[in-house]
């Protein structure tokens, strides 16, 4: 868990046909990461139930974040649809009023709808 493989300088400088006999493990030499004592104690305290609870918390957090993202997109889509519908209704109302001024039959219908 605390081992990282880094390519050694010798294997990085070696030609590509020298794969068989280099003696260097795949991935390069092994380098150890040293954690401070605080982290050693934290790792030592972890048990299967604690790790399972932590896993559940992380899953719930990811799920809540996905739901929040979905609801935010739904809210934005709803606002956009409402504004677009209002703009379309306003535009069609203006067009209908303009037509009603020029066509007598539509003018009578518009007077009936608007009421005066």
Phi and psi restraints in degrees (value plus and minus 20) as a CYANA .aco file:
   2 UNK   PHI    -125.8   -85.8
   2 UNK   PSI      -1.8    38.2
   3 UNK   PHI    -125.4   -85.4
   3 UNK   PSI     115.8   155.8
   4 UNK   PHI    -144.7  -104.7
   4 UNK   PSI     116.5   156.5
   5 UNK   PHI    -118.7   -78.7
   5 UNK   PSI     105.3   145.3
   6 UNK   PHI    -144.6  -104.6
   6 UNK   PSI     121.5   161.5
   7 UNK   PHI     -85.7   -45.7
   7 UNK   PSI     116.4   156.4
   8 UNK   PHI     -97.0   -57.0
   8 UNK   PSI     140.9   180.9
   9 UNK   PHI     -85.4   -45.4
   9 UNK   PSI     -55.3   -15.3
  10 UNK   PHI     -86.7   -46.7
  10 UNK   PSI     -63.4   -23.4
  11 UNK   PHI     -93.8   -53.8
  11 UNK   PSI     -48.0    -8.0
  12 UNK   PHI     -91.5   -51.5
  12 UNK   PSI     -51.8   -11.8
  13 UNK   PHI    -107.4   -67.4
  13 UNK   PSI     -33.8     6.2
  14 UNK   PHI     -90.6   -50.6
  14 UNK   PSI     126.5   166.5
  15 UNK   PHI     -87.3   -47.3
  15 UNK   PSI     136.6   176.6
  16 UNK   PHI     -85.3   -45.3
  16 UNK   PSI     -39.5     0.5
  17 UNK   PHI    -102.3   -62.3
  17 UNK   PSI     -21.3    18.7
  18 UNK   PHI    -116.3   -76.3
  18 UNK   PSI      28.2    68.2
  19 UNK   PHI    -104.9   -64.9
  19 UNK   PSI     -51.2   -11.2
  20 UNK   PHI     -96.3   -56.3
  20 UNK   PSI     -67.7   -27.7
  21 UNK   PHI    -127.9   -87.9
  21 UNK   PSI       5.4    45.4
  22 UNK   PHI     -96.9   -56.9
  22 UNK   PSI     -49.8    -9.8
  23 UNK   PHI      60.9   100.9
  23 UNK   PSI     -23.5    16.5
  24 UNK   PHI    -108.0   -68.0
  24 UNK   PSI     113.5   153.5
  25 UNK   PHI     -85.3   -45.3
  25 UNK   PSI     137.5   177.5
  26 UNK   PHI     -80.0   -40.0
  26 UNK   PSI     109.1   149.1
  27 UNK   PHI      77.0   117.0
  27 UNK   PSI     -23.5    16.5
  28 UNK   PHI      77.1   117.1
  28 UNK   PSI    -192.1  -152.1
  29 UNK   PHI     -90.8   -50.8
  29 UNK   PSI     135.8   175.8
  30 UNK   PHI    -107.9   -67.9
  30 UNK   PSI     111.0   151.0
  31 UNK   PHI    -142.1  -102.1
  31 UNK   PSI     114.4   154.4
  32 UNK   PHI    -115.0   -75.0
  32 UNK   PSI     115.1   155.1
  33 UNK   PHI    -114.4   -74.4
  33 UNK   PSI     107.9   147.9
  34 UNK   PHI    -121.0   -81.0
  34 UNK   PSI      97.1   137.1
  35 UNK   PHI    -108.5   -68.5
  35 UNK   PSI     128.9   168.9
  36 UNK   PHI     -89.6   -49.6
  36 UNK   PSI     142.6   182.6
  37 UNK   PHI     -77.0   -37.0
  37 UNK   PSI     -51.8   -11.8
  38 UNK   PHI     -78.0   -38.0
  38 UNK   PSI     -64.6   -24.6
  39 UNK   PHI     -91.9   -51.9
  39 UNK   PSI     -53.7   -13.7
  40 UNK   PHI     -80.5   -40.5
  40 UNK   PSI     -63.4   -23.4
  41 UNK   PHI     -85.7   -45.7
  41 UNK   PSI     -58.9   -18.9
  42 UNK   PHI     -84.2   -44.2
  42 UNK   PSI     -65.2   -25.2
  43 UNK   PHI     -83.3   -43.3
  43 UNK   PSI     -57.3   -17.3
  44 UNK   PHI     -87.8   -47.8
  44 UNK   PSI     -50.8   -10.8
  45 UNK   PHI     -94.9   -54.9
  45 UNK   PSI     -36.8     3.2
  46 UNK   PHI     -94.8   -54.8
  46 UNK   PSI     110.5   150.5
  47 UNK   PHI    -141.0  -101.0
  47 UNK   PSI     151.8   191.8
  48 UNK   PHI     -78.6   -38.6
  48 UNK   PSI     -65.8   -25.8
  49 UNK   PHI     -83.3   -43.3
  49 UNK   PSI     -59.0   -19.0
  50 UNK   PHI     -86.2   -46.2
  50 UNK   PSI     -61.6   -21.6
  51 UNK   PHI     -87.3   -47.3
  51 UNK   PSI     -56.6   -16.6
  52 UNK   PHI     -85.3   -45.3
  52 UNK   PSI     -61.6   -21.6
  53 UNK   PHI     -84.5   -44.5
  53 UNK   PSI     -61.4   -21.4
  54 UNK   PHI     -83.1   -43.1
  54 UNK   PSI     -60.0   -20.0
  55 UNK   PHI     -82.9   -42.9
  55 UNK   PSI     -61.7   -21.7
  56 UNK   PHI     -84.0   -44.0
  56 UNK   PSI     -61.6   -21.6
  57 UNK   PHI     -81.5   -41.5
  57 UNK   PSI     -62.9   -22.9
  58 UNK   PHI     -84.4   -44.4
  58 UNK   PSI     -63.0   -23.0
  59 UNK   PHI     -81.6   -41.6
  59 UNK   PSI     -63.0   -23.0
  60 UNK   PHI     -83.6   -43.6
  60 UNK   PSI     -60.2   -20.2
  61 UNK   PHI     -83.4   -43.4
  61 UNK   PSI     -64.7   -24.7
  62 UNK   PHI     -83.7   -43.7
  62 UNK   PSI     -60.8   -20.8
  63 UNK   PHI     -85.3   -45.3
  63 UNK   PSI     -64.6   -24.6
  64 UNK   PHI     -81.9   -41.9
  64 UNK   PSI     -60.0   -20.0
  65 UNK   PHI     -84.3   -44.3
  65 UNK   PSI     -59.6   -19.6
  66 UNK   PHI     -86.6   -46.6
  66 UNK   PSI     -60.0   -20.0
  67 UNK   PHI     -86.1   -46.1
  67 UNK   PSI     -62.6   -22.6
  68 UNK   PHI     -79.8   -39.8
  68 UNK   PSI     -63.1   -23.1
  69 UNK   PHI     -83.0   -43.0
  69 UNK   PSI     -62.4   -22.4
  70 UNK   PHI     -84.0   -44.0
  70 UNK   PSI     -65.2   -25.2
  71 UNK   PHI     -86.4   -46.4
  71 UNK   PSI     -55.9   -15.9
  72 UNK   PHI     -84.2   -44.2
  72 UNK   PSI     -63.1   -23.1
  73 UNK   PHI     -85.1   -45.1
  73 UNK   PSI     -58.7   -18.7
  74 UNK   PHI     -84.7   -44.7
  74 UNK   PSI     -61.0   -21.0
  75 UNK   PHI     -82.8   -42.8
  75 UNK   PSI     -65.6   -25.6
  76 UNK   PHI     -83.0   -43.0
  76 UNK   PSI     -59.8   -19.8
  77 UNK   PHI     -85.6   -45.6
  77 UNK   PSI     -59.1   -19.1
  78 UNK   PHI     -85.1   -45.1
  78 UNK   PSI     -65.0   -25.0
  79 UNK   PHI     -83.3   -43.3
  79 UNK   PSI     -63.6   -23.6
  80 UNK   PHI     -82.1   -42.1
  80 UNK   PSI     -62.8   -22.8
  81 UNK   PHI     -84.5   -44.5
  81 UNK   PSI     -60.1   -20.1
  82 UNK   PHI     -85.0   -45.0
  82 UNK   PSI     -65.5   -25.5
  83 UNK   PHI     -84.3   -44.3
  83 UNK   PSI     -61.9   -21.9
  84 UNK   PHI     -84.7   -44.7
  84 UNK   PSI     -60.2   -20.2
  85 UNK   PHI     -86.1   -46.1
  85 UNK   PSI     -60.5   -20.5
  86 UNK   PHI     -85.0   -45.0
  86 UNK   PSI     -62.6   -22.6
  87 UNK   PHI     -84.8   -44.8
  87 UNK   PSI     -61.3   -21.3
  88 UNK   PHI     -85.2   -45.2
  88 UNK   PSI     -62.6   -22.6
  89 UNK   PHI     -82.9   -42.9
  89 UNK   PSI     -61.4   -21.4
  90 UNK   PHI     -84.0   -44.0
  90 UNK   PSI     -64.9   -24.9
  91 UNK   PHI     -83.1   -43.1
  91 UNK   PSI     -66.6   -26.6
  92 UNK   PHI     -86.1   -46.1
  92 UNK   PSI     -53.9   -13.9
  93 UNK   PHI     -83.9   -43.9
  93 UNK   PSI     -64.9   -24.9
  94 UNK   PHI     -82.2   -42.2
  94 UNK   PSI     -62.1   -22.1
  95 UNK   PHI     -85.1   -45.1
  95 UNK   PSI     -61.7   -21.7
  96 UNK   PHI     -84.8   -44.8
  96 UNK   PSI     -61.8   -21.8
  97 UNK   PHI     -83.9   -43.9
  97 UNK   PSI     -60.4   -20.4
  98 UNK   PHI     -83.7   -43.7
  98 UNK   PSI     -63.7   -23.7
  99 UNK   PHI     -86.3   -46.3
  99 UNK   PSI     -58.8   -18.8
 100 UNK   PHI     -84.9   -44.9
 100 UNK   PSI     -50.3   -10.3
 101 UNK   PHI     -87.7   -47.7
 101 UNK   PSI     -49.1    -9.1
 102 UNK   PHI    -119.9   -79.9
 102 UNK   PSI     -40.4    -0.4
 103 UNK   PHI    -136.4   -96.4
 103 UNK   PSI      99.9   139.9
 104 UNK   PHI     -80.1   -40.1
 104 UNK   PSI     -59.6   -19.6
 105 UNK   PHI     -85.1   -45.1
 105 UNK   PSI     -61.7   -21.7
 106 UNK   PHI     -88.7   -48.7
 106 UNK   PSI     -52.5   -12.5
 107 UNK   PHI     -83.1   -43.1
 107 UNK   PSI     -61.0   -21.0
 108 UNK   PHI     -86.6   -46.6
 108 UNK   PSI     -61.0   -21.0
 109 UNK   PHI     -84.5   -44.5
 109 UNK   PSI     -61.9   -21.9
 110 UNK   PHI     -84.4   -44.4
 110 UNK   PSI     -58.9   -18.9
 111 UNK   PHI     -83.8   -43.8
 111 UNK   PSI     -56.9   -16.9
 112 UNK   PHI     -85.1   -45.1
 112 UNK   PSI     -63.7   -23.7
 113 UNK   PHI     -89.7   -49.7
 113 UNK   PSI     -69.2   -29.2
 114 UNK   PHI     -96.4   -56.4
 114 UNK   PSI     -53.6   -13.6
 115 UNK   PHI      70.4   110.4
 115 UNK   PSI      15.1    55.1
